Amino acid sequence: MGFGGKLLFALAAWQTHVQVGEAQERGRVYKKAREVADRLGKPMLVVGGPGAGFNRNPLVQMFKLPGHDCGDVCLDIDLGACRACGAEVTKVEASVTSIPFPDGHFGSAFISHVLEHLPTVGDAEQAVRELYRVADEVFILSPSKQSIIAWLHPGHHLWVRQTPAGVYLEPWPQS
């Protein structure tokens, strides 16, 4: 194998590692959000249903990685993203920037790989305010800056990072 082949193999291995790590984190964080909602005795909101693509990802299937479920309420701008959710799950077609539930309705809100698709930092800030308005605890996941797929995705407009100190939003370089 020449240098180019070795480089391609290393790049593929690195990106597989990044994608598998993101999938494992998604499963861990979903489980934590579910536990919080159950402990508080309130429903769990999931923004961006599992039908949006994650559970159909070939790496997820190949490595049998934990995905995420629908929570008690699945909210998306396209109800097709909630199609994998069972009849016991309430499906709501709405924007994360205007969540049609009262303050503090949910024990937790779980949102994975959604905010980076919003067109501006202002839109994402509004979405974050809405999430914290309706839920006692909010769990936000987004693509890693190490993900080449994330860099190349034409629908990504923002970098999003949640830490204990807060949620950080910045425009993508190509925006």
Secondary structure as UniProt FT lines:
FT   HELIX           3..40
FT   STRAND          44..47
FT   HELIX           50..52
FT   HELIX           54..56
FT   HELIX           58..62
FT   TURN            63..64
FT   STRAND          73..76
FT   HELIX           79..82
FT   TURN            83..84
FT   TURN            87..88
FT   STRAND          90..93
FT   TURN            96..97
FT   TURN            103..104
FT   STRAND          106..112
FT   HELIX           115..117
FT   HELIX           121..134
FT   STRAND          135..141
FT   TURN            145..146
FT   HELIX           148..152
FT   TURN            154..155
FT   STRAND          158..163
FT   TURN            164..165
FT   STRAND          166..171
FT   TURN            173..174
//
